[in-house]
Amino acid sequence: MTASLTPPNVILLDWHGTLVDTHDAMFSAMEDMLPQLEELDLVSSLLGEDECNSAEDAKLVRYIRLFRRLHPRILAERRVSRTDIFNAIFGDNRDAKAKAHQCYNACYRKYFGQVKPLQDGIYQYLTSLKTLGIRLGVATNRNREFLEKELSIVDGGRWVGLFDVTICAGDVTEYKPDPEILLLSLAELAEAPGGASWYIGDSYVDMVTGRNAGVTRVFFNGGQVEDEWLNRTFAAYPDATPDAVINDFEGLMNLLERIQRKMPSAFHLPVAEVRPPAFAGPQAPPERVEPDWHPAVAELTPPTLILFDWHATLVDTLDAMYHAVDDMLPEFQQLGLMDKLIPPEHSRSPEDARLVEYVRAYAQLHPKVKADRKISRTDIFEVLFGDNQQAKQQAHKVFNHHYRKHYGNVAPFEPRVKELLVALRGLGLKTGVITNRDREFFEHELAAVDGVGWTDLFDTQVCGDDTPQRKPHPDQLFQAASELKAAPGPDVWYVGDSTTDVIAAKRAGMTAVFFNGALWDLPWLHRIFPGTERHPFQPDVVVNDFSEFWALVLTCLHLRK
């Protein structure tokens, strides 16, 4: 790659993820900002999954639409910036991105100042570049108030004076990937765009920005991603293909030294004489422990009947559900339900105990539960009331009263859920829905989903008010099996997203398929399914999405043949 590179007169650098690590502040601000998408009227501006540039972007859009949070893999890998995220979820919608950036900046104001060099030795490397006669600049989507504060404190403040120019988001009219931020930087230095002007950044957005500005693009692999990831990313974004890739600033010095071997007069001094002793590069983030609860497929009985949970498995009704829970909890005291909350020592986990105590003290959900949006009202009632069936029935009744004000908006949990249901029936399998939703709500949602309804896709539907007891009691599953003349057993699969669904399936003697749409990691799965004497029930298998579920079904049916 060095053969075609022009020696740089100017090197412009991105800030976050290239020169400094501000991940803690950035992700804290993002986690504050994303729950505000609804009030910002930005949910409708999210790209459709079929409009996304890659499968990873589609999963990110889905996760944010459902849970108003960043995808757990992004939080674990800490490799993308807020600009990357906004470009992935809003595409070319500049108005939406501008509104999102504005909200982000307001949130970031609470956290900025948490800044450190991305790797050791950056001051020495930058000083060496200056000694070689290369002018330096920072071109960043960060606001100037944030950049100047961070520049003044990072590495003891000794980077101040190293940069010949700094251009921030407030200095231009458009954010990256618009080239204005680079073009203005070069204009300030009286340098023309071209091969002798380099831009070093850690994201595909930086590479697109460099291409748009007509400068040399160097991808800084600060996240230490593997070659396979890089190849996949740049295959998805061919316009972002870099001219060179470096893993650290030592790699940058190696790149310049190789250029000088071909062009001895490229710099004021020999690179080998001015480069500092080698410093270790950025460390890769710890790997996320992915969910893996898959027993050998041969141990699963192939299905003849597949029953599905409704909310957060087949469809998304999260907004209406959480609004109704918010409305009902303040009424617990006057309804006598506060006195029926379980003692903390009977809770399944410390997190459950804290939720009970929070509801007891404040008559509302803990902010983290509301931010996560990952558990259903049935799971909430299980946490609050345990085995007290009377209290849970009363809570469901109050919930339904408030849900009546909010229900109606329903969308497939994933884009191709209907195709999956049609395909399962094409395999000769019977299908059904088991939901704690009352029939009045379920039938409306079933007829409205996808704009055309799914009323003809199920052989049975059993709702919360169709049986004396709701999940996690197995009554509903038994009734569904009875209606289809199927004996309860492991060839009847129940697919659901909650501990309640798993408990109901295991009590019914059926195969429990946990649909991990919330993407809990493996340690968390062990916490919610501890396998203790008090909480013995665990899923037979875990799937993270319907493509995994489809593959599982096909594999099991193949083994049966």
C-alpha positions as CSV (number, residue, x, y, z in Angstrom):
1,M,0.0,0.0,0.0
2,T,2.9,2.4,0.7
3,A,4.0,2.3,-3.0
4,S,1.1,4.6,-4.0
5,L,1.1,6.9,-1.0
6,T,2.3,10.5,-1.2
7,P,4.4,11.7,1.7
8,P,2.3,13.9,3.9
9,N,2.7,17.6,4.3
10,V,-0.3,17.7,6.6
11,I,-1.8,15.0,8.9
12,L,-5.3,15.7,10.2
13,L,-6.5,13.4,12.9
14,D,-9.8,12.5,14.3
15,W,-10.1,13.0,18.1
16,H,-12.1,10.3,19.9
17,G,-11.0,6.7,19.1
18,T,-7.8,7.9,17.3
19,L,-6.0,10.3,19.7
20,V,-8.0,9.8,22.9
21,D,-10.2,7.5,24.7
22,T,-13.5,9.1,25.8
23,H,-15.6,6.0,25.5
24,D,-16.9,6.2,29.1
25,A,-18.3,9.7,28.6
26,M,-19.5,8.9,25.0
27,F,-21.4,5.8,25.8
28,S,-22.8,7.3,29.0
29,A,-24.2,10.2,26.9
30,M,-25.5,7.8,24.2
31,E,-27.3,5.8,26.9
32,D,-28.9,9.0,28.2
33,M,-29.8,10.2,24.7
34,L,-31.4,7.1,23.1
35,P,-34.3,6.8,25.5
36,Q,-35.3,10.3,24.4
37,L,-35.9,9.2,20.7
38,E,-39.6,9.1,21.2
39,E,-40.0,12.6,22.6
40,L,-37.6,13.9,20.0
41,D,-39.9,12.3,17.3
42,L,-37.0,10.4,15.9
43,V,-38.3,6.9,16.1
44,S,-40.1,7.3,12.8
45,S,-36.8,8.6,11.3
46,L,-34.9,5.3,12.0
47,L,-34.0,3.5,8.8
48,G,-35.9,0.4,7.8
49,E,-33.8,-2.7,8.2
50,D,-33.9,-3.3,4.5
51,E,-32.4,0.2,3.9
52,C,-29.4,-0.5,6.1
53,N,-25.9,-0.9,4.6
54,S,-25.1,-4.1,6.4
55,A,-26.6,-6.9,8.6
56,E,-24.9,-5.4,11.6
57,D,-26.5,-2.0,11.0
58,A,-29.9,-3.6,10.6
59,K,-29.5,-5.4,14.0
60,L,-28.4,-2.0,15.5
61,V,-31.5,-0.3,14.1
62,R,-33.8,-3.1,15.4
63,Y,-32.2,-3.0,18.8
64,I,-32.5,0.7,19.2
65,R,-36.1,0.7,17.9
66,L,-37.1,-1.9,20.4
67,F,-35.0,-1.1,23.5
68,R,-33.8,2.5,22.9
69,R,-30.3,1.3,23.8
70,L,-27.1,0.5,22.1
71,H,-26.7,-3.1,20.9
72,P,-24.7,-5.0,23.6
73,R,-22.0,-5.9,21.2
74,I,-21.3,-2.2,20.5
75,L,-21.1,-1.5,24.2
76,A,-18.8,-4.5,24.7
77,E,-16.5,-3.8,21.8
78,R,-16.4,0.0,22.2
79,R,-15.2,0.4,18.6
80,V,-17.7,2.8,17.1
81,S,-18.4,6.5,17.6
82,R,-21.7,8.3,18.0
83,T,-21.3,9.6,14.4
84,D,-21.0,6.1,13.1
85,I,-24.1,5.2,15.1
86,F,-26.2,8.1,13.8
87,N,-25.1,7.4,10.2
88,A,-26.0,3.8,10.6
89,I,-29.5,4.4,12.0
90,F,-30.5,7.6,10.2
91,G,-28.7,7.2,6.8
92,D,-28.8,10.4,4.8
93,N,-31.4,12.1,6.9
94,R,-29.5,15.2,7.8
95,D,-32.3,16.8,9.9
96,A,-32.6,13.7,12.0
97,K,-28.9,13.4,12.5
98,A,-28.6,17.1,13.4
99,K,-31.4,16.7,16.0
100,A,-29.7,13.6,17.4
101,H,-26.3,15.3,17.6
102,Q,-27.8,18.3,19.4
103,C,-29.5,16.0,22.0
104,Y,-26.3,14.0,22.4
105,N,-24.2,17.2,23.1
106,A,-26.6,18.2,25.8
107,C,-26.2,14.7,27.4
108,Y,-22.4,14.7,26.8
109,R,-22.1,17.9,28.8
110,K,-22.7,15.9,32.0
111,Y,-19.8,13.5,31.3
112,F,-17.1,15.2,29.2
113,G,-13.7,15.5,30.8
114,Q,-13.3,11.8,31.1
115,V,-10.4,11.6,28.6
116,K,-7.1,9.8,28.4
117,P,-4.6,9.1,25.6
118,L,-5.7,6.2,23.4
119,Q,-2.3,4.7,23.9
120,D,1.0,5.5,25.6
121,G,3.5,7.7,23.8
122,I,1.2,9.7,21.7
123,Y,2.9,13.0,22.8
124,Q,6.3,11.6,21.7
125,Y,4.9,10.4,18.4
126,L,3.2,13.7,17.6
127,T,6.4,15.5,18.5
128,S,8.3,13.3,16.1
129,L,5.9,14.1,13.3
130,K,6.4,17.8,13.9
131,T,10.1,17.3,13.8
132,L,9.8,15.6,10.4
133,G,8.2,18.8,9.1
134,I,4.6,17.5,9.1
135,R,1.9,20.0,10.2
136,L,-0.8,18.5,12.4
137,G,-4.4,19.2,12.9
138,V,-7.6,17.8,14.6
139,A,-10.8,17.5,12.6
140,T,-13.6,16.2,14.8
141,N,-17.4,16.2,15.1
142,R,-16.9,17.2,18.8
143,N,-18.1,20.6,19.9
144,R,-15.3,23.1,20.5
145,E,-16.3,23.5,24.2
146,F,-15.7,19.8,24.7
147,L,-12.5,19.6,22.5
148,E,-10.8,22.5,24.2
149,K,-11.5,21.2,27.7
150,E,-10.3,17.7,26.8
151,L,-7.2,19.0,25.0
152,S,-6.3,21.1,28.0
153,I,-6.4,18.2,30.4
154,V,-5.4,15.1,28.5
155,D,-1.9,13.9,29.2
156,G,-1.4,16.7,31.7
157,G,-2.2,19.3,29.0
158,R,1.0,19.0,27.1
159,W,-0.7,18.4,23.8
160,V,-1.7,22.1,23.7
161,G,0.4,23.7,21.0
162,L,1.1,20.5,19.0
163,F,-1.7,21.2,16.5
164,D,-1.5,23.8,13.8
165,V,-5.3,23.8,13.4
166,T,-8.4,22.4,15.2
167,I,-11.7,22.3,13.4
168,C,-14.9,21.2,15.3
169,A,-18.5,20.6,14.5
170,G,-19.5,24.1,15.4
171,D,-17.1,25.6,12.9
172,V,-18.9,24.1,9.9
173,T,-22.5,23.7,8.8
174,E,-22.4,19.9,8.3
175,Y,-21.1,16.9,10.3
176,K,-18.8,14.3,8.9
177,P,-19.0,12.5,6.4
178,D,-19.5,15.9,4.7
179,P,-16.0,16.9,3.7
180,E,-16.4,20.5,4.9
181,I,-14.6,19.8,8.2
182,L,-11.4,18.6,6.3
183,L,-11.6,21.2,3.6
184,L,-11.8,24.0,6.2
185,S,-8.8,22.5,8.1
186,L,-6.7,22.5,4.9
187,A,-7.8,26.0,4.0
188,E,-6.7,27.3,7.4
189,L,-3.2,25.8,6.6
190,A,-3.2,27.0,3.0
191,E,-2.9,23.4,1.9
192,A,-4.8,22.0,-1.1
193,P,-6.6,18.7,-0.9
194,G,-4.7,15.9,-2.4
195,G,-2.4,12.9,-1.7
196,A,-0.1,15.0,0.5
197,S,-2.9,15.7,2.9
198,W,-3.7,12.8,5.1
199,Y,-6.7,12.1,7.4
200,I,-6.3,9.5,10.1
201,G,-9.5,8.2,11.7
202,D,-10.9,5.1,13.4
203,S,-14.3,4.7,11.6
204,Y,-15.8,4.2,8.2
205,V,-17.3,7.6,8.5
206,D,-13.8,9.1,8.7
207,M,-12.8,7.2,5.6
208,V,-15.9,8.4,3.7
209,T,-15.1,12.0,4.8
210,G,-11.5,11.7,3.6
211,R,-12.7,10.3,0.2
212,N,-15.2,13.1,-0.1
213,A,-12.5,15.7,0.6
214,G,-10.0,14.1,-1.9
215,V,-7.3,13.3,0.7
216,T,-5.3,10.2,1.6
217,R,-7.3,8.1,4.1
218,V,-5.6,6.1,6.8
219,F,-7.7,3.9,9.0
220,F,-6.6,3.8,12.6
221,N,-7.5,0.4,14.0
222,G,-7.6,1.5,17.6
223,G,-10.2,-1.1,18.4
224,Q,-7.7,-3.9,17.3
225,V,-10.3,-5.6,15.2
226,E,-9.5,-8.6,13.1
227,D,-8.8,-8.5,9.4
228,E,-12.0,-10.4,8.8
229,W,-14.0,-7.6,10.5
230,L,-12.2,-5.0,8.5
231,N,-12.8,-6.8,5.2
232,R,-16.5,-7.3,6.0
233,T,-16.9,-3.6,7.0
234,F,-15.3,-2.2,4.0
235,A,-17.0,-4.6,1.7
236,A,-20.3,-3.2,3.1
237,Y,-18.9,0.4,2.6
238,P,-16.8,0.2,-0.6
239,D,-16.7,4.0,-0.7
240,A,-14.9,4.0,2.6
241,T,-12.0,1.7,1.6
242,P,-8.8,3.3,3.2
243,D,-5.5,3.9,1.5
244,A,-3.7,2.3,4.4
245,V,-4.5,0.7,7.8
246,I,-2.4,1.1,11.0
247,N,-3.0,-0.5,14.4
248,D,-1.2,2.1,16.5
249,F,1.1,5.1,16.2
250,E,4.1,2.8,16.0
251,G,2.5,1.5,12.8
252,L,2.2,5.1,11.5
253,M,6.0,5.6,12.0
254,N,6.6,2.3,10.2
255,L,4.5,3.5,7.4
256,L,6.4,6.8,7.1
257,E,9.7,5.0,7.3
258,R,8.8,2.7,4.4
259,I,7.7,5.7,2.3
260,Q,11.1,7.4,3.0
261,R,13.0,4.4,1.8
262,K,11.4,4.9,-1.6
263,M,11.7,8.7,-1.4
264,P,14.7,9.6,0.8
265,S,13.9,13.3,0.7
266,A,10.3,12.9,1.8
267,F,10.9,14.5,5.2
268,H,13.2,17.0,6.9
269,L,15.1,14.3,8.8
270,P,15.3,10.5,8.6
271,V,12.3,8.9,10.3
272,A,14.5,6.3,12.0
273,E,16.5,9.1,13.8
274,V,13.5,11.0,15.3
275,R,11.0,8.3,16.0
276,P,10.6,7.5,19.8
277,P,11.2,4.1,21.3
278,A,8.3,1.9,20.6
279,F,5.2,2.2,22.8
280,A,2.6,-0.5,23.2
281,G,-0.5,0.1,21.1
282,P,-4.1,0.3,22.3
283,Q,-5.5,-2.8,24.0
284,A,-8.4,-4.7,22.5
285,P,-11.5,-4.5,24.7
286,P,-12.4,-7.6,26.7
287,E,-14.6,-10.0,24.6
288,R,-18.3,-10.1,25.4
289,V,-19.4,-13.5,26.5
290,E,-22.0,-14.4,24.0
291,P,-25.1,-16.3,24.9
292,D,-24.5,-20.0,24.3
293,W,-27.0,-22.3,25.9
294,H,-27.2,-24.7,23.0
295,P,-27.1,-28.4,23.9
296,A,-26.3,-30.9,21.2
297,V,-29.2,-30.5,18.7
298,A,-29.7,-34.3,18.8
299,E,-30.8,-33.9,22.4
300,L,-33.8,-31.8,21.3
301,T,-37.0,-33.6,20.3
302,P,-38.0,-32.4,16.8
303,P,-41.1,-30.3,16.9
304,T,-44.6,-31.2,15.7
305,L,-46.2,-28.2,17.2
306,I,-44.5,-24.8,17.9
307,L,-46.2,-22.3,20.2
308,F,-45.0,-18.7,20.4
309,D,-45.3,-15.9,22.9
310,W,-46.6,-12.7,21.4
311,H,-45.1,-9.5,22.9
312,A,-41.3,-9.1,22.4
313,T,-41.1,-12.5,20.6
314,L,-43.2,-12.2,17.5
315,V,-44.1,-8.5,17.7
316,D,-43.0,-5.2,19.3
317,T,-45.5,-3.5,21.6
318,L,-43.0,-2.2,24.1
319,D,-44.0,1.4,24.0
320,A,-47.6,0.7,24.9
321,M,-46.6,-1.8,27.5
322,Y,-44.2,0.4,29.4
323,H,-46.6,3.4,29.3
324,A,-49.3,1.2,30.9
325,V,-47.0,0.0,33.6
326,D,-45.9,3.6,34.3
327,D,-49.6,4.5,34.7
328,M,-50.5,1.6,37.0
329,L,-47.7,1.5,39.6
330,P,-48.8,4.7,41.4
331,E,-52.1,3.0,42.2
332,F,-50.5,0.1,44.0
333,Q,-50.9,1.7,47.5
334,Q,-54.6,2.4,47.3
335,L,-55.2,-1.0,45.7
336,G,-53.4,-2.8,48.6
337,L,-50.8,-4.3,46.3
338,M,-47.9,-2.7,48.1
339,D,-48.6,-5.0,51.1
340,K,-48.4,-8.0,48.8
341,L,-44.9,-7.4,47.4
342,I,-42.6,-10.3,48.2
343,P,-39.9,-10.0,50.9
344,P,-36.5,-9.3,49.3
345,E,-35.0,-12.5,50.7
346,H,-37.4,-14.5,48.5
347,S,-36.2,-12.8,45.3
348,R,-34.4,-14.7,42.6
349,S,-31.5,-12.3,42.4
350,P,-30.1,-9.1,44.0
351,E,-31.4,-7.2,41.0
352,D,-35.0,-8.6,41.5
353,A,-34.8,-7.6,45.2
354,R,-33.7,-4.1,44.3
355,L,-36.6,-3.7,41.9
356,V,-39.1,-4.8,44.6
357,E,-37.6,-2.3,47.1
358,Y,-37.6,0.5,44.5
359,V,-41.3,-0.1,43.6
360,R,-42.1,-0.3,47.4
361,A,-40.3,3.1,48.0
362,Y,-41.3,5.1,44.9
363,A,-44.3,3.3,43.2
364,Q,-42.5,3.3,39.8
365,L,-40.1,1.1,37.9
366,H,-36.4,1.5,38.6
367,P,-34.9,3.9,35.9
368,K,-32.6,1.1,34.7
369,V,-35.5,-1.3,34.0
370,K,-37.3,1.5,32.0
371,A,-34.1,2.3,30.1
372,D,-33.3,-1.4,29.4
373,R,-36.9,-2.1,28.1
374,K,-36.0,-5.8,28.3
375,I,-38.6,-7.5,30.6
376,S,-42.3,-7.9,30.1
377,R,-45.1,-6.8,32.5
378,T,-45.6,-10.5,33.3
379,D,-42.0,-10.9,34.4
380,I,-42.3,-7.6,36.4
381,F,-45.3,-9.1,38.2
382,E,-43.5,-12.3,38.9
383,V,-40.6,-10.4,40.4
384,L,-42.9,-8.3,42.5
385,F,-45.4,-10.9,43.7
386,G,-43.7,-14.3,43.3
387,D,-46.2,-17.1,43.8
388,N,-49.1,-14.9,44.9
389,Q,-51.6,-15.6,42.2
390,Q,-54.3,-13.4,43.6
391,A,-52.0,-10.4,43.6
392,K,-50.8,-11.1,40.0
393,Q,-54.4,-11.4,38.8
394,Q,-55.3,-8.1,40.3
395,A,-52.2,-6.5,38.8
396,H,-53.0,-7.9,35.3
397,K,-56.5,-6.4,35.7
398,V,-55.2,-3.0,36.6
399,F,-52.6,-3.2,33.8
400,N,-55.4,-4.0,31.2
401,H,-57.3,-0.9,32.3
402,H,-54.3,1.3,31.5
403,Y,-53.2,-0.6,28.5
404,R,-56.5,0.2,26.9
405,K,-55.3,3.8,26.6
406,H,-52.1,2.9,24.8
407,Y,-52.4,-0.3,22.7
408,G,-52.8,-0.4,18.9
409,N,-49.2,0.2,17.7
410,V,-47.8,-3.2,16.8
411,A,-44.9,-4.2,14.5
412,P,-43.1,-7.4,13.7
413,F,-40.2,-8.0,16.1
414,E,-38.0,-8.8,13.1
415,P,-38.7,-7.9,9.4
416,R,-39.3,-11.4,8.2
417,V,-41.3,-13.0,11.0
418,K,-44.3,-13.5,8.7
419,E,-42.2,-15.4,6.2
420,L,-40.9,-17.6,9.0
421,L,-44.4,-18.4,10.2
422,V,-45.5,-19.3,6.6
423,A,-42.4,-21.4,6.1
424,L,-43.0,-23.4,9.4
425,R,-46.5,-24.2,8.2
426,G,-45.0,-25.2,4.8
427,L,-42.9,-27.8,6.7
428,G,-46.1,-29.3,8.0
429,L,-45.8,-28.0,11.5
430,K,-48.7,-26.6,13.5
431,T,-48.2,-23.2,15.1
432,G,-50.0,-21.2,17.8
433,V,-49.8,-18.2,20.1
434,I,-49.8,-18.2,23.9
435,T,-50.0,-14.7,25.4
436,N,-50.9,-13.2,28.7
437,R,-52.5,-10.4,26.8
438,D,-56.3,-10.3,27.1
439,R,-58.2,-11.3,24.0
440,E,-59.7,-7.8,23.5
441,F,-56.1,-6.5,22.9
442,F,-54.6,-9.5,21.2
443,E,-57.2,-9.8,18.5
444,H,-56.9,-6.1,17.6
445,E,-53.1,-6.5,17.4
446,L,-53.2,-9.7,15.5
447,A,-55.4,-8.1,12.8
448,A,-53.2,-4.9,12.7
449,V,-49.7,-6.3,12.6
450,D,-47.9,-5.8,9.3
451,G,-50.8,-3.7,8.0
452,V,-52.6,-6.9,6.9
453,G,-52.8,-9.0,10.0
454,W,-51.6,-12.6,10.7
455,T,-55.0,-14.1,11.6
456,D,-54.5,-17.0,9.2
457,L,-51.0,-18.0,10.4
458,F,-51.9,-19.8,13.6
459,D,-53.8,-23.0,14.3
460,T,-54.6,-21.8,17.9
461,Q,-54.4,-18.7,20.0
462,V,-54.8,-18.8,23.8
463,C,-55.0,-15.5,25.7
464,G,-54.6,-14.5,29.3
465,D,-58.3,-14.4,30.0
466,D,-59.1,-17.7,28.3
467,T,-57.9,-19.8,31.2
468,P,-58.2,-19.6,35.0
469,Q,-54.5,-19.0,35.4
470,R,-52.0,-17.2,33.3
471,K,-48.3,-17.9,32.6
472,P,-46.1,-19.0,34.3
473,H,-48.9,-21.5,35.2
474,P,-49.1,-24.0,32.3
475,D,-52.9,-23.8,31.8
476,Q,-52.7,-21.9,28.6
477,L,-50.1,-24.3,27.1
478,F,-52.2,-27.3,28.1
479,Q,-55.3,-25.7,26.5
480,A,-53.5,-25.0,23.2
481,A,-52.2,-28.6,23.0
482,S,-55.7,-29.9,23.8
483,E,-57.3,-27.8,21.1
484,L,-54.9,-29.3,18.5
485,K,-55.2,-32.8,20.0
486,A,-51.5,-32.9,20.8
487,A,-50.2,-34.5,24.0
488,P,-48.0,-32.2,26.1
489,G,-44.4,-33.3,25.6
490,P,-41.0,-32.4,24.3
491,D,-42.2,-32.4,20.6
492,V,-44.3,-29.3,21.6
493,W,-42.0,-26.3,21.6
494,Y,-42.8,-23.1,23.3
495,V,-40.8,-20.0,22.2
496,G,-40.8,-17.0,24.4
497,D,-38.6,-14.1,25.6
498,S,-39.1,-14.2,29.3
499,T,-38.4,-16.4,32.4
500,T,-42.2,-16.7,32.7
501,D,-42.3,-18.4,29.3
502,V,-39.6,-20.8,30.2
503,I,-41.2,-21.7,33.5
504,A,-44.6,-22.3,31.8
505,A,-43.0,-24.6,29.2
506,K,-41.0,-26.6,31.7
507,R,-44.1,-27.0,34.0
508,A,-46.0,-28.2,31.0
509,G,-43.4,-30.8,30.1
510,M,-42.7,-29.1,26.8
511,T,-39.4,-27.9,25.1
512,A,-38.5,-24.4,26.3
513,V,-36.9,-22.2,23.6
514,F,-35.7,-19.0,25.1
515,F,-35.9,-16.2,22.5
516,N,-33.0,-13.9,23.5
517,G,-34.2,-10.9,21.5
518,A,-32.8,-8.6,24.3
519,L,-29.3,-10.2,23.7
520,W,-28.5,-11.0,27.3
521,D,-25.0,-12.2,27.6
522,L,-24.1,-15.6,29.1
523,P,-23.4,-14.4,32.7
524,W,-26.8,-12.6,32.7
525,L,-28.6,-15.8,31.5
526,H,-27.1,-17.7,34.4
527,R,-28.4,-15.0,36.7
528,I,-32.0,-15.1,35.5
529,F,-32.0,-18.9,35.1
530,P,-29.9,-19.9,38.2
531,G,-31.1,-23.5,38.4
532,T,-31.4,-23.3,42.1
533,E,-33.9,-25.3,44.3
534,R,-36.1,-22.2,44.6
535,H,-35.7,-21.3,40.8
536,P,-34.9,-24.6,39.1
537,F,-36.3,-23.9,35.6
538,Q,-33.9,-23.4,32.7
539,P,-34.4,-23.3,28.9
540,D,-33.6,-26.3,26.7
541,V,-32.1,-24.0,24.1
542,V,-31.4,-20.3,23.5
543,V,-31.7,-18.5,20.2
544,N,-30.8,-14.9,19.6
545,D,-33.0,-14.2,16.5
546,F,-35.3,-16.0,14.1
547,S,-32.6,-16.9,11.6
548,E,-31.0,-19.0,14.4
549,F,-34.4,-20.4,15.3
550,W,-35.1,-21.4,11.7
551,A,-31.7,-23.1,11.4
552,L,-32.5,-25.0,14.6
553,V,-35.8,-26.2,13.4
554,L,-34.4,-27.4,10.1
555,T,-31.5,-29.2,11.8
556,C,-33.8,-31.0,14.2
557,L,-36.2,-32.1,11.4
558,H,-33.2,-33.3,9.3
559,L,-32.0,-35.4,12.2
560,R,-35.5,-36.9,12.6
561,K,-35.4,-37.9,8.9
